[in-house]
Amino acid sequence: MWIWPWFVVIAARSGLDLFPEFAIPSTRLDEVVNHLDEAAEMLVALSALTYVLAKRRPV
């Protein structure tokens, strides 16, 4: 259950990608959101690795 906050952070970060779809952002905000895409991919990969490592260990 300790991994759920990690997924909440990923979901919140990914929600920023929806903002430009519904509003016209400034150019600077659009650049920031685009640069954060790499960070979101890294968070997803790290959460998958953490989940696999957590399931490997007996409780």
PDBQT receptor file of N, H, CA, C and O in Angstrom, charges set to zero:
ATOM      1  N   MET A   1       0.804  -1.209   0.000  1.00  0.00    +0.000 N 
ATOM      2  CA  MET A   1       0.000   0.000   0.000  1.00  0.00    +0.000 C 
ATOM      3  C   MET A   1       0.841   1.264   0.000  1.00  0.00    +0.000 C 
ATOM      4  O   MET A   1       0.329   2.340  -0.310  1.00  0.00    +0.000 OA
ATOM      5  N   TRP A   2       2.107   1.161   0.337  1.00  0.00    +0.000 N 
ATOM      6  H   TRP A   2       2.522   0.287   0.589  1.00  0.00    +0.000 HD
ATOM      7  CA  TRP A   2       2.976   2.336   0.426  1.00  0.00    +0.000 C 
ATOM      8  C   TRP A   2       3.296   2.928  -0.938  1.00  0.00    +0.000 C 
ATOM      9  O   TRP A   2       3.829   4.035  -1.016  1.00  0.00    +0.000 OA
ATOM     10  N   ILE A   3       2.982   2.214  -2.016  1.00  0.00    +0.000 N 
ATOM     11  H   ILE A   3       2.549   1.315  -1.953  1.00  0.00    +0.000 HD
ATOM     12  CA  ILE A   3       3.325   2.710  -3.348  1.00  0.00    +0.000 C 
ATOM     13  C   ILE A   3       2.217   3.606  -3.931  1.00  0.00    +0.000 C 
ATOM     14  O   ILE A   3       2.449   4.290  -4.927  1.00  0.00    +0.000 OA
ATOM     15  N   TRP A   4       1.023   3.610  -3.326  1.00  0.00    +0.000 N 
ATOM     16  H   TRP A   4       0.835   3.053  -2.517  1.00  0.00    +0.000 HD
ATOM     17  CA  TRP A   4      -0.087   4.412  -3.844  1.00  0.00    +0.000 C 
ATOM     18  C   TRP A   4       0.214   5.907  -3.943  1.00  0.00    +0.000 C 
ATOM     19  O   TRP A   4      -0.171   6.523  -4.937  1.00  0.00    +0.000 OA
ATOM     20  N   PRO A   5       0.872   6.514  -2.979  1.00  0.00    +0.000 N 
ATOM     21  CA  PRO A   5       1.179   7.945  -3.135  1.00  0.00    +0.000 C 
ATOM     22  C   PRO A   5       2.015   8.237  -4.384  1.00  0.00    +0.000 C 
ATOM     23  O   PRO A   5       1.877   9.292  -5.003  1.00  0.00    +0.000 OA
ATOM     24  N   TRP A   6       2.873   7.297  -4.740  1.00  0.00    +0.000 N 
ATOM     25  H   TRP A   6       2.985   6.440  -4.238  1.00  0.00    +0.000 HD
ATOM     26  CA  TRP A   6       3.683   7.456  -5.943  1.00  0.00    +0.000 C 
ATOM     27  C   TRP A   6       2.793   7.541  -7.180  1.00  0.00    +0.000 C 
ATOM     28  O   TRP A   6       3.010   8.385  -8.049  1.00  0.00    +0.000 OA
ATOM     29  N   PHE A   7       1.787   6.662  -7.257  1.00  0.00    +0.000 N 
ATOM     30  H   PHE A   7       1.610   5.976  -6.550  1.00  0.00    +0.000 HD
ATOM     31  CA  PHE A   7       0.874   6.671  -8.389  1.00  0.00    +0.000 C 
ATOM     32  C   PHE A   7       0.008   7.932  -8.411  1.00  0.00    +0.000 C 
ATOM     33  O   PHE A   7      -0.359   8.416  -9.481  1.00  0.00    +0.000 OA
ATOM     34  N   VAL A   8      -0.310   8.453  -7.249  1.00  0.00    +0.000 N 
ATOM     35  H   VAL A   8      -0.012   8.060  -6.379  1.00  0.00    +0.000 HD
ATOM     36  CA  VAL A   8      -1.072   9.710  -7.185  1.00  0.00    +0.000 C 
ATOM     37  C   VAL A   8      -0.244  10.860  -7.752  1.00  0.00    +0.000 C 
ATOM     38  O   VAL A   8      -0.766  11.708  -8.475  1.00  0.00    +0.000 OA
ATOM     39  N   VAL A   9       1.038  10.885  -7.426  1.00  0.00    +0.000 N 
ATOM     40  H   VAL A   9       1.462  10.196  -6.839  1.00  0.00    +0.000 HD
ATOM     41  CA  VAL A   9       1.924  11.920  -7.963  1.00  0.00    +0.000 C 
ATOM     42  C   VAL A   9       2.014  11.806  -9.479  1.00  0.00    +0.000 C 
ATOM     43  O   VAL A   9       1.981  12.820 -10.177  1.00  0.00    +0.000 OA
ATOM     44  N   ILE A  10       2.126  10.590  -9.995  1.00  0.00    +0.000 N 
ATOM     45  H   ILE A  10       2.153   9.767  -9.428  1.00  0.00    +0.000 HD
ATOM     46  CA  ILE A  10       2.194  10.385 -11.449  1.00  0.00    +0.000 C 
ATOM     47  C   ILE A  10       0.900  10.839 -12.109  1.00  0.00    +0.000 C 
ATOM     48  O   ILE A  10       0.927  11.492 -13.152  1.00  0.00    +0.000 OA
ATOM     49  N   ALA A  11      -0.227  10.497 -11.508  1.00  0.00    +0.000 N 
ATOM     50  H   ALA A  11      -0.250   9.967 -10.660  1.00  0.00    +0.000 HD
ATOM     51  CA  ALA A  11      -1.517  10.898 -12.079  1.00  0.00    +0.000 C 
ATOM     52  C   ALA A  11      -1.675  12.412 -12.083  1.00  0.00    +0.000 C 
ATOM     53  O   ALA A  11      -2.162  12.983 -13.059  1.00  0.00    +0.000 OA
ATOM     54  N   ALA A  12      -1.267  13.064 -10.997  1.00  0.00    +0.000 N 
ATOM     55  H   ALA A  12      -0.872  12.600 -10.204  1.00  0.00    +0.000 HD
ATOM     56  CA  ALA A  12      -1.362  14.525 -10.936  1.00  0.00    +0.000 C 
ATOM     57  C   ALA A  12      -0.462  15.172 -11.987  1.00  0.00    +0.000 C 
ATOM     58  O   ALA A  12      -0.863  16.126 -12.653  1.00  0.00    +0.000 OA
ATOM     59  N   ARG A  13       0.742  14.654 -12.130  1.00  0.00    +0.000 N 
ATOM     60  H   ARG A  13       1.067  13.879 -11.589  1.00  0.00    +0.000 HD
ATOM     61  CA  ARG A  13       1.673  15.189 -13.112  1.00  0.00    +0.000 C 
ATOM     62  C   ARG A  13       1.145  14.976 -14.530  1.00  0.00    +0.000 C 
ATOM     63  O   ARG A  13       1.244  15.864 -15.377  1.00  0.00    +0.000 OA
ATOM     64  N   SER A  14       0.590  13.805 -14.778  1.00  0.00    +0.000 N 
ATOM     65  H   SER A  14       0.509  13.084 -14.090  1.00  0.00    +0.000 HD
ATOM     66  CA  SER A  14       0.057  13.511 -16.107  1.00  0.00    +0.000 C 
ATOM     67  C   SER A  14      -1.178  14.345 -16.412  1.00  0.00    +0.000 C 
ATOM     68  O   SER A  14      -1.479  14.616 -17.575  1.00  0.00    +0.000 OA
ATOM     69  N   GLY A  15      -1.890  14.751 -15.371  1.00  0.00    +0.000 N 
ATOM     70  H   GLY A  15      -1.646  14.531 -14.426  1.00  0.00    +0.000 HD
ATOM     71  CA  GLY A  15      -3.045  15.618 -15.573  1.00  0.00    +0.000 C 
ATOM     72  C   GLY A  15      -2.673  16.966 -16.169  1.00  0.00    +0.000 C 
ATOM     73  O   GLY A  15      -3.489  17.607 -16.830  1.00  0.00    +0.000 OA
ATOM     74  N   LEU A  16      -1.436  17.394 -15.933  1.00  0.00    +0.000 N 
ATOM     75  H   LEU A  16      -0.773  16.873 -15.396  1.00  0.00    +0.000 HD
ATOM     76  CA  LEU A  16      -0.990  18.653 -16.535  1.00  0.00    +0.000 C 
ATOM     77  C   LEU A  16      -0.976  18.587 -18.054  1.00  0.00    +0.000 C 
ATOM     78  O   LEU A  16      -1.107  19.612 -18.722  1.00  0.00    +0.000 OA
ATOM     79  N   ASP A  17      -0.820  17.393 -18.601  1.00  0.00    +0.000 N 
ATOM     80  H   ASP A  17      -0.714  16.559 -18.058  1.00  0.00    +0.000 HD
ATOM     81  CA  ASP A  17      -0.831  17.244 -20.056  1.00  0.00    +0.000 C 
ATOM     82  C   ASP A  17      -2.196  17.536 -20.654  1.00  0.00    +0.000 C 
ATOM     83  O   ASP A  17      -2.298  17.880 -21.832  1.00  0.00    +0.000 OA
ATOM     84  N   LEU A  18      -3.246  17.400 -19.856  1.00  0.00    +0.000 N 
ATOM     85  H   LEU A  18      -3.164  17.120 -18.899  1.00  0.00    +0.000 HD
ATOM     86  CA  LEU A  18      -4.593  17.669 -20.349  1.00  0.00    +0.000 C 
ATOM     87  C   LEU A  18      -4.914  19.156 -20.400  1.00  0.00    +0.000 C 
ATOM     88  O   LEU A  18      -5.795  19.574 -21.152  1.00  0.00    +0.000 OA
ATOM     89  N   PHE A  19      -4.212  19.952 -19.612  1.00  0.00    +0.000 N 
ATOM     90  H   PHE A  19      -3.497  19.612 -19.002  1.00  0.00    +0.000 HD
ATOM     91  CA  PHE A  19      -4.507  21.381 -19.533  1.00  0.00    +0.000 C 
ATOM     92  C   PHE A  19      -4.469  22.081 -20.904  1.00  0.00    +0.000 C 
ATOM     93  O   PHE A  19      -5.397  22.825 -21.219  1.00  0.00    +0.000 OA
ATOM     94  N   PRO A  20      -3.431  21.870 -21.728  1.00  0.00    +0.000 N 
ATOM     95  CA  PRO A  20      -3.418  22.549 -23.026  1.00  0.00    +0.000 C 
ATOM     96  C   PRO A  20      -4.553  22.141 -23.954  1.00  0.00    +0.000 C 
ATOM     97  O   PRO A  20      -4.867  22.866 -24.898  1.00  0.00    +0.000 OA
ATOM     98  N   GLU A  21      -5.174  20.991 -23.701  1.00  0.00    +0.000 N 
ATOM     99  H   GLU A  21      -4.919  20.402 -22.934  1.00  0.00    +0.000 HD
ATOM    100  CA  GLU A  21      -6.294  20.547 -24.532  1.00  0.00    +0.000 C 
ATOM    101  C   GLU A  21      -7.554  21.387 -24.296  1.00  0.00    +0.000 C 
ATOM    102  O   GLU A  21      -8.382  21.538 -25.194  1.00  0.00    +0.000 OA
ATOM    103  N   PHE A  22      -7.693  21.928 -23.087  1.00  0.00    +0.000 N 
ATOM    104  H   PHE A  22      -7.020  21.805 -22.357  1.00  0.00    +0.000 HD
ATOM    105  CA  PHE A  22      -8.903  22.657 -22.726  1.00  0.00    +0.000 C 
ATOM    106  C   PHE A  22      -8.706  24.164 -22.594  1.00  0.00    +0.000 C 
ATOM    107  O   PHE A  22      -9.682  24.906 -22.483  1.00  0.00    +0.000 OA
ATOM    108  N   ALA A  23      -7.475  24.617 -22.604  1.00  0.00    +0.000 N 
ATOM    109  H   ALA A  23      -6.682  24.014 -22.694  1.00  0.00    +0.000 HD
ATOM    110  CA  ALA A  23      -7.196  26.045 -22.475  1.00  0.00    +0.000 C 
ATOM    111  C   ALA A  23      -6.018  26.389 -23.379  1.00  0.00    +0.000 C 
ATOM    112  O   ALA A  23      -5.240  25.516 -23.762  1.00  0.00    +0.000 OA
ATOM    113  N   ILE A  24      -5.901  27.637 -23.705  1.00  0.00    +0.000 N 
ATOM    114  H   ILE A  24      -6.533  28.346 -23.393  1.00  0.00    +0.000 HD
ATOM    115  CA  ILE A  24      -4.777  28.086 -24.518  1.00  0.00    +0.000 C 
ATOM    116  C   ILE A  24      -3.687  28.564 -23.565  1.00  0.00    +0.000 C 
ATOM    117  O   ILE A  24      -3.773  29.662 -23.016  1.00  0.00    +0.000 OA
ATOM    118  N   PRO A  25      -2.666  27.740 -23.371  1.00  0.00    +0.000 N 
ATOM    119  CA  PRO A  25      -1.623  28.118 -22.415  1.00  0.00    +0.000 C 
ATOM    120  C   PRO A  25      -0.641  29.105 -23.028  1.00  0.00    +0.000 C 
ATOM    121  O   PRO A  25      -0.588  29.293 -24.244  1.00  0.00    +0.000 OA
ATOM    122  N   SER A  26       0.115  29.713 -22.171  1.00  0.00    +0.000 N 
ATOM    123  H   SER A  26       0.072  29.560 -21.184  1.00  0.00    +0.000 HD
ATOM    124  CA  SER A  26       1.186  30.569 -22.662  1.00  0.00    +0.000 C 
ATOM    125  C   SER A  26       2.270  29.673 -23.247  1.00  0.00    +0.000 C 
ATOM    126  O   SER A  26       2.331  28.480 -22.949  1.00  0.00    +0.000 OA
ATOM    127  N   THR A  27       3.102  30.244 -24.063  1.00  0.00    +0.000 N 
ATOM    128  H   THR A  27       3.052  31.213 -24.305  1.00  0.00    +0.000 HD
ATOM    129  CA  THR A  27       4.175  29.479 -24.698  1.00  0.00    +0.000 C 
ATOM    130  C   THR A  27       5.119  28.915 -23.645  1.00  0.00    +0.000 C 
ATOM    131  O   THR A  27       5.582  27.781 -23.773  1.00  0.00    +0.000 OA
ATOM    132  N   ARG A  28       5.404  29.685 -22.618  1.00  0.00    +0.000 N 
ATOM    133  H   ARG A  28       5.028  30.606 -22.515  1.00  0.00    +0.000 HD
ATOM    134  CA  ARG A  28       6.324  29.236 -21.566  1.00  0.00    +0.000 C 
ATOM    135  C   ARG A  28       5.743  28.045 -20.801  1.00  0.00    +0.000 C 
ATOM    136  O   ARG A  28       6.465  27.087 -20.524  1.00  0.00    +0.000 OA
ATOM    137  N   LEU A  29       4.468  28.088 -20.458  1.00  0.00    +0.000 N 
ATOM    138  H   LEU A  29       3.882  28.866 -20.683  1.00  0.00    +0.000 HD
ATOM    139  CA  LEU A  29       3.823  26.986 -19.758  1.00  0.00    +0.000 C 
ATOM    140  C   LEU A  29       3.827  25.731 -20.634  1.00  0.00    +0.000 C 
ATOM    141  O   LEU A  29       4.054  24.628 -20.137  1.00  0.00    +0.000 OA
ATOM    142  N   ASP A  30       3.585  25.893 -21.898  1.00  0.00    +0.000 N 
ATOM    143  H   ASP A  30       3.401  26.789 -22.302  1.00  0.00    +0.000 HD
ATOM    144  CA  ASP A  30       3.606  24.765 -22.823  1.00  0.00    +0.000 C 
ATOM    145  C   ASP A  30       4.994  24.121 -22.870  1.00  0.00    +0.000 C 
ATOM    146  O   ASP A  30       5.108  22.896 -22.913  1.00  0.00    +0.000 OA
ATOM    147  N   GLU A  31       6.038  24.934 -22.863  1.00  0.00    +0.000 N 
ATOM    148  H   GLU A  31       5.945  25.929 -22.828  1.00  0.00    +0.000 HD
ATOM    149  CA  GLU A  31       7.407  24.412 -22.858  1.00  0.00    +0.000 C 
ATOM    150  C   GLU A  31       7.688  23.631 -21.575  1.00  0.00    +0.000 C 
ATOM    151  O   GLU A  31       8.293  22.560 -21.623  1.00  0.00    +0.000 OA
ATOM    152  N   VAL A  32       7.258  24.155 -20.444  1.00  0.00    +0.000 N 
ATOM    153  H   VAL A  32       6.766  25.025 -20.405  1.00  0.00    +0.000 HD
ATOM    154  CA  VAL A  32       7.489  23.489 -19.160  1.00  0.00    +0.000 C 
ATOM    155  C   VAL A  32       6.791  22.133 -19.129  1.00  0.00    +0.000 C 
ATOM    156  O   VAL A  32       7.381  21.140 -18.705  1.00  0.00    +0.000 OA
ATOM    157  N   VAL A  33       5.539  22.087 -19.576  1.00  0.00    +0.000 N 
ATOM    158  H   VAL A  33       5.059  22.893 -19.921  1.00  0.00    +0.000 HD
ATOM    159  CA  VAL A  33       4.790  20.832 -19.590  1.00  0.00    +0.000 C 
ATOM    160  C   VAL A  33       5.462  19.827 -20.516  1.00  0.00    +0.000 C 
ATOM    161  O   VAL A  33       5.539  18.644 -20.186  1.00  0.00    +0.000 OA
ATOM    162  N   ASN A  34       5.946  20.276 -21.662  1.00  0.00    +0.000 N 
ATOM    163  H   ASN A  34       5.883  21.238 -21.930  1.00  0.00    +0.000 HD
ATOM    164  CA  ASN A  34       6.612  19.370 -22.590  1.00  0.00    +0.000 C 
ATOM    165  C   ASN A  34       7.911  18.821 -22.007  1.00  0.00    +0.000 C 
ATOM    166  O   ASN A  34       8.236  17.655 -22.233  1.00  0.00    +0.000 OA
ATOM    167  N   HIS A  35       8.649  19.623 -21.271  1.00  0.00    +0.000 N 
ATOM    168  H   HIS A  35       8.384  20.569 -21.087  1.00  0.00    +0.000 HD
ATOM    169  CA  HIS A  35       9.889  19.152 -20.652  1.00  0.00    +0.000 C 
ATOM    170  C   HIS A  35       9.613  18.168 -19.515  1.00  0.00    +0.000 C 
ATOM    171  O   HIS A  35      10.426  17.282 -19.249  1.00  0.00    +0.000 OA
ATOM    172  N   LEU A  36       8.492  18.317 -18.858  1.00  0.00    +0.000 N 
ATOM    173  H   LEU A  36       7.831  19.036 -19.075  1.00  0.00    +0.000 HD
ATOM    174  CA  LEU A  36       8.155  17.426 -17.756  1.00  0.00    +0.000 C 
ATOM    175  C   LEU A  36       7.680  16.048 -18.228  1.00  0.00    +0.000 C 
ATOM    176  O   LEU A  36       7.540  15.135 -17.414  1.00  0.00    +0.000 OA
ATOM    177  N   ASP A  37       7.431  15.887 -19.524  1.00  0.00    +0.000 N 
ATOM    178  H   ASP A  37       7.544  16.628 -20.186  1.00  0.00    +0.000 HD
ATOM    179  CA  ASP A  37       7.035  14.585 -20.048  1.00  0.00    +0.000 C 
ATOM    180  C   ASP A  37       8.097  13.529 -19.771  1.00  0.00    +0.000 C 
ATOM    181  O   ASP A  37       7.769  12.390 -19.436  1.00  0.00    +0.000 OA
ATOM    182  N   GLU A  38       9.355  13.894 -19.907  1.00  0.00    +0.000 N 
ATOM    183  H   GLU A  38       9.622  14.819 -20.179  1.00  0.00    +0.000 HD
ATOM    184  CA  GLU A  38      10.434  12.949 -19.622  1.00  0.00    +0.000 C 
ATOM    185  C   GLU A  38      10.425  12.545 -18.151  1.00  0.00    +0.000 C 
ATOM    186  O   GLU A  38      10.673  11.384 -17.825  1.00  0.00    +0.000 OA
ATOM    187  N   ALA A  39      10.147  13.480 -17.279  1.00  0.00    +0.000 N 
ATOM    188  H   ALA A  39       9.946  14.423 -17.544  1.00  0.00    +0.000 HD
ATOM    189  CA  ALA A  39      10.081  13.175 -15.852  1.00  0.00    +0.000 C 
ATOM    190  C   ALA A  39       8.932  12.207 -15.559  1.00  0.00    +0.000 C 
ATOM    191  O   ALA A  39       9.072  11.309 -14.729  1.00  0.00    +0.000 OA
ATOM    192  N   ALA A  40       7.809  12.388 -16.234  1.00  0.00    +0.000 N 
ATOM    193  H   ALA A  40       7.695  13.117 -16.909  1.00  0.00    +0.000 HD
ATOM    194  CA  ALA A  40       6.670  11.488 -16.029  1.00  0.00    +0.000 C 
ATOM    195  C   ALA A  40       7.010  10.073 -16.479  1.00  0.00    +0.000 C 
ATOM    196  O   ALA A  40       6.640   9.102 -15.819  1.00  0.00    +0.000 OA
ATOM    197  N   GLU A  41       7.711   9.956 -17.597  1.00  0.00    +0.000 N 
ATOM    198  H   GLU A  41       8.011  10.745 -18.134  1.00  0.00    +0.000 HD
ATOM    199  CA  GLU A  41       8.109   8.625 -18.070  1.00  0.00    +0.000 C 
ATOM    200  C   GLU A  41       9.058   7.959 -17.067  1.00  0.00    +0.000 C 
ATOM    201  O   GLU A  41       8.968   6.755 -16.827  1.00  0.00    +0.000 OA
ATOM    202  N   MET A  42       9.960   8.743 -16.489  1.00  0.00    +0.000 N 
ATOM    203  H   MET A  42      10.033   9.721 -16.684  1.00  0.00    +0.000 HD
ATOM    204  CA  MET A  42      10.876   8.195 -15.508  1.00  0.00    +0.000 C 
ATOM    205  C   MET A  42      10.120   7.746 -14.252  1.00  0.00    +0.000 C 
ATOM    206  O   MET A  42      10.430   6.695 -13.691  1.00  0.00    +0.000 OA
ATOM    207  N   LEU A  43       9.141   8.524 -13.811  1.00  0.00    +0.000 N 
ATOM    208  H   LEU A  43       8.890   9.378 -14.267  1.00  0.00    +0.000 HD
ATOM    209  CA  LEU A  43       8.346   8.152 -12.640  1.00  0.00    +0.000 C 
ATOM    210  C   LEU A  43       7.579   6.851 -12.873  1.00  0.00    +0.000 C 
ATOM    211  O   LEU A  43       7.485   6.017 -11.972  1.00  0.00    +0.000 OA
ATOM    212  N   VAL A  44       7.034   6.674 -14.068  1.00  0.00    +0.000 N 
ATOM    213  H   VAL A  44       7.110   7.351 -14.800  1.00  0.00    +0.000 HD
ATOM    214  CA  VAL A  44       6.312   5.446 -14.382  1.00  0.00    +0.000 C 
ATOM    215  C   VAL A  44       7.270   4.257 -14.358  1.00  0.00    +0.000 C 
ATOM    216  O   VAL A  44       6.946   3.209 -13.799  1.00  0.00    +0.000 OA
ATOM    217  N   ALA A  45       8.443   4.415 -14.962  1.00  0.00    +0.000 N 
ATOM    218  H   ALA A  45       8.706   5.266 -15.416  1.00  0.00    +0.000 HD
ATOM    219  CA  ALA A  45       9.422   3.327 -14.984  1.00  0.00    +0.000 C 
ATOM    220  C   ALA A  45       9.892   2.982 -13.563  1.00  0.00    +0.000 C 
ATOM    221  O   ALA A  45      10.005   1.807 -13.216  1.00  0.00    +0.000 OA
ATOM    222  N   LEU A  46      10.161   3.987 -12.757  1.00  0.00    +0.000 N 
ATOM    223  H   LEU A  46      10.070   4.942 -13.038  1.00  0.00    +0.000 HD
ATOM    224  CA  LEU A  46      10.599   3.734 -11.388  1.00  0.00    +0.000 C 
ATOM    225  C   LEU A  46       9.507   3.085 -10.547  1.00  0.00    +0.000 C 
ATOM    226  O   LEU A  46       9.800   2.250  -9.691  1.00  0.00    +0.000 OA
ATOM    227  N   SER A  47       8.261   3.456 -10.780  1.00  0.00    +0.000 N 
ATOM    228  H   SER A  47       8.022   4.133 -11.476  1.00  0.00    +0.000 HD
ATOM    229  CA  SER A  47       7.176   2.840 -10.022  1.00  0.00    +0.000 C 
ATOM    230  C   SER A  47       7.008   1.378 -10.427  1.00  0.00    +0.000 C 
ATOM    231  O   SER A  47       6.712   0.535  -9.581  1.00  0.00    +0.000 OA
ATOM    232  N   ALA A  48       7.191   1.072 -11.698  1.00  0.00    +0.000 N 
ATOM    233  H   ALA A  48       7.431   1.757 -12.386  1.00  0.00    +0.000 HD
ATOM    234  CA  ALA A  48       7.117  -0.327 -12.127  1.00  0.00    +0.000 C 
ATOM    235  C   ALA A  48       8.244  -1.141 -11.497  1.00  0.00    +0.000 C 
ATOM    236  O   ALA A  48       8.019  -2.256 -11.026  1.00  0.00    +0.000 OA
ATOM    237  N   LEU A  49       9.435  -0.594 -11.488  1.00  0.00    +0.000 N 
ATOM    238  H   LEU A  49       9.618   0.312 -11.871  1.00  0.00    +0.000 HD
ATOM    239  CA  LEU A  49      10.569  -1.273 -10.873  1.00  0.00    +0.000 C 
ATOM    240  C   LEU A  49      10.340  -1.467  -9.373  1.00  0.00    +0.000 C 
ATOM    241  O   LEU A  49      10.612  -2.542  -8.838  1.00  0.00    +0.000 OA
ATOM    242  N   THR A  50       9.849  -0.449  -8.706  1.00  0.00    +0.000 N 
ATOM    243  H   THR A  50       9.628   0.424  -9.141  1.00  0.00    +0.000 HD
ATOM    244  CA  THR A  50       9.570  -0.537  -7.275  1.00  0.00    +0.000 C 
ATOM    245  C   THR A  50       8.519  -1.602  -6.979  1.00  0.00    +0.000 C 
ATOM    246  O   THR A  50       8.640  -2.352  -6.011  1.00  0.00    +0.000 OA
ATOM    247  N   TYR A  51       7.504  -1.661  -7.806  1.00  0.00    +0.000 N 
ATOM    248  H   TYR A  51       7.405  -1.052  -8.593  1.00  0.00    +0.000 HD
ATOM    249  CA  TYR A  51       6.447  -2.658  -7.620  1.00  0.00    +0.000 C 
ATOM    250  C   TYR A  51       7.004  -4.073  -7.772  1.00  0.00    +0.000 C 
ATOM    251  O   TYR A  51       6.709  -4.956  -6.966  1.00  0.00    +0.000 OA
ATOM    252  N   VAL A  52       7.810  -4.277  -8.811  1.00  0.00    +0.000 N 
ATOM    253  H   VAL A  52       8.049  -3.560  -9.466  1.00  0.00    +0.000 HD
ATOM    254  CA  VAL A  52       8.391  -5.603  -9.034  1.00  0.00    +0.000 C 
ATOM    255  C   VAL A  52       9.305  -5.992  -7.873  1.00  0.00    +0.000 C 
ATOM    256  O   VAL A  52       9.256  -7.126  -7.397  1.00  0.00    +0.000 OA
ATOM    257  N   LEU A  53      10.127  -5.069  -7.424  1.00  0.00    +0.000 N 
ATOM    258  H   LEU A  53      10.167  -4.148  -7.811  1.00  0.00    +0.000 HD
ATOM    259  CA  LEU A  53      11.015  -5.366  -6.299  1.00  0.00    +0.000 C 
ATOM    260  C   LEU A  53      10.231  -5.634  -5.018  1.00  0.00    +0.000 C 
ATOM    261  O   LEU A  53      10.626  -6.479  -4.215  1.00  0.00    +0.000 OA
ATOM    262  N   ALA A  54       9.143  -4.932  -4.826  1.00  0.00    +0.000 N 
ATOM    263  H   ALA A  54       8.822  -4.246  -5.479  1.00  0.00    +0.000 HD
ATOM    264  CA  ALA A  54       8.332  -5.135  -3.630  1.00  0.00    +0.000 C 
ATOM    265  C   ALA A  54       7.651  -6.504  -3.648  1.00  0.00    +0.000 C 
ATOM    266  O   ALA A  54       7.497  -7.136  -2.603  1.00  0.00    +0.000 OA
ATOM    267  N   LYS A  55       7.252  -6.953  -4.814  1.00  0.00    +0.000 N 
ATOM    268  H   LYS A  55       7.377  -6.440  -5.663  1.00  0.00    +0.000 HD
ATOM    269  CA  LYS A  55       6.583  -8.248  -4.925  1.00  0.00    +0.000 C 
ATOM    270  C   LYS A  55       7.572  -9.405  -4.834  1.00  0.00    +0.000 C 
ATOM    271  O   LYS A  55       7.171 -10.525  -4.517  1.00  0.00    +0.000 OA
ATOM    272  N   ARG A  56       8.835  -9.166  -5.099  1.00  0.00    +0.000 N 
ATOM    273  H   ARG A  56       9.161  -8.256  -5.356  1.00  0.00    +0.000 HD
ATOM    274  CA  ARG A  56       9.852 -10.211  -5.010  1.00  0.00    +0.000 C 
ATOM    275  C   ARG A  56      10.135 -10.618  -3.584  1.00  0.00    +0.000 C 
ATOM    276  O   ARG A  56      10.381 -11.788  -3.293  1.00  0.00    +0.000 OA
ATOM    277  N   ARG A  57      10.097  -9.641  -2.695  1.00  0.00    +0.000 N 
ATOM    278  H   ARG A  57       9.897  -8.690  -2.931  1.00  0.00    +0.000 HD
ATOM    279  CA  ARG A  57      10.428  -9.867  -1.281  1.00  0.00    +0.000 C 
ATOM    280  C   ARG A  57       9.235 -10.429  -0.529  1.00  0.00    +0.000 C 
ATOM    281  O   ARG A  57       8.133  -9.891  -0.635  1.00  0.00    +0.000 OA
ATOM    282  N   PRO A  58       9.429 -11.492   0.222  1.00  0.00    +0.000 N 
ATOM    283  CA  PRO A  58       8.310 -11.970   1.051  1.00  0.00    +0.000 C 
ATOM    284  C   PRO A  58       8.051 -10.996   2.206  1.00  0.00    +0.000 C 
ATOM    285  O   PRO A  58       8.979 -10.389   2.740  1.00  0.00    +0.000 OA
ATOM    286  N   VAL A  59       6.809 -10.862   2.571  1.00  0.00    +0.000 N 
ATOM    287  H   VAL A  59       6.055 -11.355   2.137  1.00  0.00    +0.000 HD
ATOM    288  CA  VAL A  59       6.434  -9.914   3.623  1.00  0.00    +0.000 C 
ATOM    289  C   VAL A  59       6.676 -10.479   4.984  1.00  0.00    +0.000 C 
ATOM    290  O   VAL A  59       6.415  -9.812   5.985  1.00  0.00    +0.000 OA
TER     291      VAL A  59
